[in-house]
Amino acid sequence: MPDYEYEHLLLKTYHTIAGVDEVGRGPWAGPVTACAVVLNPDNIPDGLNDSKKLTAKKRETLFEQIVKTADVSIAHVSVEEIDRINILQASLLAMENAVAGLAKPADYALIDGNKTPKNLHCPSQAIIKGDTKSASIAAASIVAKVTRDHMMVALSQQFPGYGWETNAGYGTKQHQEGLKTLGVTAHHRRSFKPIHKMLYGEN
């Protein structure tokens, strides 16, 4: 289970430690979403974990607790931008924007993954599988996932038939069937191979 050890050590030198994570790199549709969270060391919600290891109900409960007790910033990068700069750069940009949006600027950022965004205004550290190690990153992973899942449910009501309310834009069988029968929407990532192939053929 993630704990507050990374943050605890950094708080000897820095005042405000943000955990940062993103969700939505793999889906064929929808934005990529990042979140930055600065937890209150005296009021850390119980049960924080990698969002993928929690039930939807538990994620929703923790989401409410995190938003009430922590400084939280959420940022999205659109499908158009993903197609323009590629999904890795879009993910890093979303994380940059999330950190920049915190109410109080972070002194240090703990980033999930193996890369740190270039244009952060504070020192940072990448932690592979950080959402299983750092409480702040775990909190960010939960908020990012719940937020993006809600967005995809809302989009699924405007564009039914792709199963976005359950697959969050990932390339499931239902999503593939929807593409075959209904075609490509404005919310599909044209730079992603399956969508590109549908629109333009093999080349």
C-alpha positions as CSV (number, residue, x, y, z in Angstrom):
1,M,0.0,0.0,0.0
2,P,1.2,3.5,-0.7
3,D,2.4,5.6,2.3
4,Y,3.5,9.1,3.1
5,E,7.2,8.2,3.4
6,Y,8.5,10.0,0.2
7,E,6.6,13.1,1.2
8,H,7.7,12.9,4.8
9,L,11.4,12.9,3.8
10,L,10.9,15.7,1.4
11,L,9.1,17.9,3.9
12,K,12.4,18.3,5.8
13,T,13.5,20.5,2.9
14,Y,10.3,21.6,1.1
15,H,6.9,22.9,2.3
16,T,4.4,21.8,-0.4
17,I,4.7,18.4,-2.0
18,A,2.4,17.5,-4.9
19,G,1.6,14.0,-6.1
20,V,0.9,13.9,-9.8
21,D,-0.7,11.2,-12.0
22,E,-2.5,11.0,-15.3
23,V,-5.1,8.7,-16.8
24,G,-6.2,8.1,-20.4
25,R,-3.1,7.4,-22.3
26,G,-4.4,4.1,-23.8
27,P,-8.0,4.9,-24.8
28,W,-9.0,5.5,-28.5
29,A,-11.3,8.3,-27.5
30,G,-11.5,11.2,-25.1
31,P,-9.0,13.6,-23.5
32,V,-6.0,12.7,-21.3
33,T,-6.6,13.8,-17.8
34,A,-4.0,14.6,-15.1
35,C,-4.3,15.6,-11.4
36,A,-2.0,17.1,-8.9
37,V,-2.8,16.7,-5.2
38,V,-1.2,18.2,-2.1
39,L,-2.4,16.2,0.8
40,N,-2.9,17.6,4.3
41,P,-0.4,15.5,6.4
42,D,-2.8,15.8,9.4
43,N,-5.8,14.6,7.4
44,I,-4.9,11.9,4.9
45,P,-7.9,9.8,3.8
46,D,-7.7,6.1,4.8
47,G,-7.4,3.5,2.0
48,L,-5.5,5.4,-0.6
49,N,-4.2,3.1,-3.3
50,D,-3.6,2.8,-7.0
51,S,-7.0,3.7,-8.5
52,K,-6.9,0.5,-10.6
53,K,-6.8,-1.6,-7.5
54,L,-10.0,0.0,-6.0
55,T,-13.6,-0.7,-6.7
56,A,-15.6,2.1,-8.4
57,K,-17.5,2.7,-5.2
58,K,-14.3,3.0,-3.1
59,R,-12.8,5.4,-5.7
60,E,-15.9,7.6,-5.5
61,T,-15.8,7.7,-1.7
62,L,-12.1,8.5,-1.7
63,F,-12.5,11.1,-4.4
64,E,-15.0,13.0,-2.2
65,Q,-12.6,12.8,0.8
66,I,-9.6,13.9,-1.2
67,V,-11.3,16.9,-2.7
68,K,-12.6,18.0,0.7
69,T,-9.2,17.7,2.5
70,A,-6.5,18.4,0.0
71,D,-5.4,21.0,-2.6
72,V,-6.5,19.4,-5.9
73,S,-5.9,20.6,-9.5
74,I,-7.2,18.8,-12.6
75,A,-6.2,19.4,-16.2
76,H,-7.3,17.9,-19.5
77,V,-5.6,17.8,-22.9
78,S,-8.0,17.5,-25.8
79,V,-8.1,14.9,-28.5
80,E,-7.0,17.6,-31.1
81,E,-3.9,18.3,-29.0
82,I,-3.2,14.6,-28.5
83,D,-3.3,14.2,-32.3
84,R,-1.1,17.2,-32.8
85,I,1.7,16.5,-30.3
86,N,1.3,12.8,-29.6
87,I,-0.1,11.0,-26.5
88,L,3.2,11.0,-24.4
89,Q,3.7,14.8,-24.8
90,A,0.0,15.4,-24.2
91,S,0.2,13.3,-20.9
92,L,3.2,15.3,-19.8
93,L,1.5,18.6,-20.7
94,A,-1.6,17.6,-18.7
95,M,0.6,16.9,-15.7
96,E,2.4,20.3,-16.1
97,N,-1.0,22.1,-16.3
98,A,-2.3,20.3,-13.3
99,V,0.7,21.3,-11.2
100,A,0.4,24.9,-12.4
101,G,-3.2,25.0,-11.4
102,L,-2.7,24.3,-7.7
103,A,-4.1,26.9,-5.4
104,K,-0.7,27.2,-3.6
105,P,2.4,26.5,-5.8
106,A,4.1,23.2,-5.1
107,D,7.7,23.3,-4.0
108,Y,8.3,19.7,-5.2
109,A,6.4,17.3,-7.4
110,L,6.3,13.5,-7.2
111,I,5.4,12.2,-10.7
112,D,4.0,8.8,-11.5
113,G,6.0,7.0,-14.2
114,N,9.5,7.3,-15.6
115,K,9.5,10.8,-17.1
116,T,9.0,14.2,-15.5
117,P,7.5,17.1,-17.5
118,K,10.1,19.6,-18.7
119,N,8.3,22.8,-17.8
120,L,7.4,22.3,-14.2
121,H,8.1,25.4,-12.0
122,C,9.5,23.2,-9.2
123,P,11.9,20.3,-8.7
124,S,10.4,16.9,-9.4
125,Q,11.0,13.2,-9.2
126,A,9.6,10.4,-11.4
127,I,8.6,7.3,-9.5
128,I,7.8,4.1,-11.5
129,K,4.5,2.7,-10.1
130,G,4.3,5.7,-7.9
131,D,0.6,5.2,-7.3
132,T,1.5,2.1,-5.3
133,K,4.2,3.8,-3.3
134,S,3.3,7.4,-2.6
135,A,0.0,8.4,-0.9
136,S,0.0,11.8,-2.8
137,I,0.3,10.1,-6.2
138,A,-2.3,7.5,-5.3
139,A,-4.7,10.3,-4.4
140,A,-3.9,12.0,-7.7
141,S,-4.6,8.7,-9.6
142,I,-8.0,8.4,-7.9
143,V,-9.1,11.9,-8.7
144,A,-7.9,11.7,-12.3
145,K,-9.6,8.4,-13.0
146,V,-13.0,9.4,-11.4
147,T,-13.0,12.7,-13.2
148,R,-12.2,11.2,-16.6
149,D,-14.6,8.3,-16.1
150,H,-17.4,10.9,-15.4
151,M,-16.5,12.8,-18.5
152,M,-16.7,9.6,-20.6
153,V,-20.1,8.7,-19.2
154,A,-21.3,12.2,-20.1
155,L,-19.9,11.8,-23.6
156,S,-21.5,8.4,-24.0
157,Q,-24.9,10.0,-23.5
158,Q,-24.2,12.3,-26.5
159,F,-22.6,9.5,-28.5
160,P,-24.3,6.2,-27.5
161,G,-23.2,2.9,-29.0
162,Y,-19.5,2.9,-28.3
163,G,-19.8,1.8,-24.6
164,W,-17.8,4.7,-23.3
165,E,-19.9,4.6,-20.1
166,T,-18.2,1.3,-19.2
167,N,-15.0,1.2,-21.3
168,A,-13.9,4.9,-20.8
169,G,-12.9,5.0,-24.5
170,Y,-10.6,2.0,-24.5
171,G,-10.7,-0.3,-27.5
172,T,-13.1,-3.0,-26.2
173,K,-15.1,-5.2,-28.4
174,Q,-18.2,-3.0,-27.9
175,H,-16.2,0.1,-28.9
176,Q,-14.9,-1.7,-32.0
177,E,-18.5,-2.7,-33.0
178,G,-19.7,0.9,-32.4
179,L,-16.9,2.2,-34.7
180,K,-17.9,-0.3,-37.4
181,T,-21.6,0.6,-37.3
182,L,-21.5,4.3,-36.3
183,G,-18.1,5.5,-37.6
184,V,-15.6,7.8,-36.1
185,T,-16.6,10.8,-33.9
186,A,-14.9,14.1,-33.2
187,H,-13.8,12.6,-29.9
188,H,-11.8,9.8,-31.4
189,R,-8.0,10.1,-31.5
190,R,-7.1,10.1,-35.2
191,S,-3.4,9.6,-34.5
192,F,-4.1,6.2,-32.9
193,K,-3.5,3.3,-35.3
194,P,-7.0,1.7,-35.2
195,I,-8.8,5.0,-35.8
196,H,-6.3,6.1,-38.4
197,K,-6.7,2.8,-40.3
198,M,-10.5,3.2,-40.3
199,L,-10.2,6.7,-41.8
200,Y,-7.3,6.4,-44.1
201,G,-6.7,2.7,-44.7
202,E,-3.3,1.0,-44.2
203,N,-1.3,4.1,-45.3
